[in-house]
C-alpha cells in the first residue's frame, strides 16, 4: 500500500510538472525576477528607482519628489504575441499594461499616447472603478470586459494579452473578457467615440513596446513572459 501511494504521488508530481512546463512552452521571460534588465523608463535608458525588484516582483513604490518614476517599457518591440503577467494592487491603486507603444518621446509624450491599455485597478477603491470601460481588465476607454473575474485587492491576478494579425483577446484569471479586431473600421469608430479621438497615432501601430504604468500608486508585477506568434 505504501509503495502504491508513493508511486501515485510521484506520478501526480510528474504530470503536474509536465503540465506546468507545457504551459510555459515557447514563452520567454521578460522579467528575470532579479533585475530590471530588458526594461527602461519611457524615453530614458535605464529604469527609474521607484521600480524596485523585491522577492521576484517588480514593485512600484511611490515616493516624495519627482525623480525615479515614469512608465517602464520593454527594450524590444513586439508585433504578434501572447503576453502573460501577474499583477496585484494596493488599496485605491491604478496602473495598466500598455502595448503597441511607439517610443518616440519627441513626438509622443507618454506611453498611453500611442499604446492600448489593459486596465489594472482596485475597482472598489479607485474613482476609475465608477467609470464604464475603466475597470480592471477593460480595454481602457474602448471596450468593457464581458465579465469581471478580478480578485480582491492584495491578491494576485493573471492577465493575458493575445494579439495576432489584428485579432486581440484579453484574459483575466483564465477567463476571456475582451475580444476584438484591431485597426479595422469598427475599431477606428471605437477610438473616435473615446477620449482618444483626435490623438494622432493612438491605436494605430502594429508593432511596439510593452509598458507597465506609473499612475502614482503602489502596484506589483511578476511572472512576466511572452511568446512571439
TIMAR-976525 format. One record per residue (C-alpha): x, y, z. Coordinates in steps of 0.2 Angstrom, whole numbers, padded with zeros to 4 digits, always signed. Example, Ala and Ser with C-alpha at 12.3 -4.5 7.8 and 13.67 -1.06 7.14 Angstrom:
BEGIN
+0062-0022+0039
+0068-0005+0036
! end
This chain:
BEGIN
+0000+0000+0000
+0014+0012+0005
+0023+0008-0012
+0007+0011-0021
+0004+0028-0013
+0022+0034-0016
+0020+0029-0034
+0004+0038-0036
+0011+0054-0028
+0026+0053-0039
+0016+0051-0055
+0005+0066-0049
+0021+0076-0047
+0027+0072-0064
+0011+0075-0073
+0010+0092-0063
+0027+0097-0068
+0024+0092-0086
+0008+0102-0087
+0017+0117-0079
+0031+0116-0092
+0019+0114-0107
+0010+0130-0101
+0027+0139-0102
+0032+0131-0118
+0038+0144-0131
+0037+0158-0119
+0052+0169-0115
+0054+0178-0098
+0053+0197-0099
+0057+0199-0081
+0071+0188-0073
+0065+0191-0055
+0081+0199-0050
+0084+0215-0060
+0076+0227-0072
+0087+0220-0086
+0077+0222-0103
+0067+0237-0096
+0069+0255-0095
+0059+0271-0091
+0050+0278-0106
+0061+0290-0116
+0076+0285-0105
+0090+0272-0105
+0088+0265-0088
+0074+0260-0076
+0068+0273-0063
+0072+0270-0045
+0054+0269-0040
+0053+0252-0049
+0061+0241-0036
+0064+0222-0038
+0058+0213-0022
+0056+0194-0019
+0054+0191-0038
+0042+0205-0041
+0043+0222-0050
+0036+0234-0036
+0032+0252-0040
+0035+0261-0024
+0028+0279-0024
+0040+0291-0015
+0040+0310-0012
+0048+0320-0026
+0048+0319-0045
+0063+0308-0048
+0063+0289-0052
+0046+0287-0059
+0038+0285-0076
+0031+0270-0086
+0043+0255-0088
+0044+0249-0106
+0052+0234-0114
+0069+0237-0123
+0061+0226-0138
+0046+0229-0149
+0033+0216-0152
+0020+0213-0166
+0011+0196-0164
+0012+0190-0146
+0005+0181-0131
+0009+0190-0115
+0006+0183-0098
+0009+0194-0082
+0003+0193-0064
-0002+0209-0055
-0009+0215-0039
-0013+0232-0032
-0013+0241-0016
-0029+0248-0010
-0036+0263-0021
-0022+0259-0034
-0022+0262-0053
-0010+0255-0066
-0011+0247-0083
-0002+0236-0095
+0000+0246-0111
+0005+0238-0128
+0010+0243-0145
+0019+0258-0138
+0029+0269-0150
+0043+0276-0141
+0046+0292-0150
+0046+0304-0135
+0049+0319-0145
+0033+0316-0154
+0023+0306-0141
+0025+0312-0123
+0019+0296-0114
+0016+0278-0117
-0003+0279-0117
-0002+0292-0131
+0000+0278-0144
-0002+0262-0134
-0018+0252-0130
-0021+0248-0111
-0027+0233-0101
-0033+0241-0085
-0026+0237-0069
-0036+0244-0054
-0044+0242-0037
-0062+0243-0044
-0069+0247-0027
-0057+0259-0020
-0051+0270-0035
-0063+0283-0044
-0060+0275-0061
-0070+0260-0054
-0085+0270-0056
-0082+0273-0075
-0088+0261-0088
-0073+0254-0098
-0061+0260-0084
-0062+0244-0073
-0049+0230-0071
-0047+0220-0087
-0056+0233-0098
-0048+0238-0114
-0046+0255-0107
-0059+0268-0113
-0063+0257-0128
-0071+0240-0123
-0079+0235-0107
-0075+0217-0100
-0088+0204-0103
-0086+0198-0085
-0076+0203-0070
-0065+0188-0064
-0054+0200-0054
-0048+0195-0037
-0049+0206-0021
-0036+0219-0018
-0019+0212-0012
-0022+0195-0021
-0013+0191-0037
-0021+0191-0054
-0015+0183-0070
-0018+0194-0086
-0015+0188-0104
-0015+0199-0119
-0015+0189-0136
-0013+0198-0152
-0011+0190-0169
-0014+0198-0186
-0026+0211-0179
-0036+0198-0168
-0035+0204-0150
-0040+0194-0134
-0038+0199-0116
-0040+0186-0102
-0040+0188-0084
-0038+0174-0072
-0041+0161-0086
-0057+0170-0092
-0058+0178-0109
-0065+0195-0106
-0062+0205-0122
-0061+0200-0140
-0060+0212-0154
-0052+0216-0171
-0039+0230-0171
-0036+0243-0184
-0052+0240-0195
-0066+0252-0197
-0076+0246-0182
-0060+0249-0171
-0057+0266-0178
-0075+0270-0174
-0072+0264-0156
-0057+0276-0155
-0067+0290-0162
-0080+0288-0148
-0067+0288-0134
-0056+0300-0125
-0043+0296-0138
-0052+0304-0153
-0041+0315-0162
-0025+0309-0154
-0013+0307-0168
-0005+0289-0168
-0016+0282-0154
-0020+0263-0158
-0013+0264-0175
+0004+0255-0173
+0005+0236-0177
+0022+0234-0168
+0028+0242-0152
+0034+0241-0134
+0025+0234-0119
+0024+0246-0104
+0019+0245-0085
+0011+0261-0080
+0016+0273-0066
+0000+0280-0061
+0007+0286-0044
+0000+0271-0035
+0008+0255-0027
+0007+0240-0039
+0017+0224-0041
+0020+0213-0056
+0028+0196-0058
+0030+0181-0069
+0031+0192-0085
+0033+0181-0100
+0030+0182-0119
+0028+0171-0134
+0030+0179-0151
+0017+0172-0163
! end
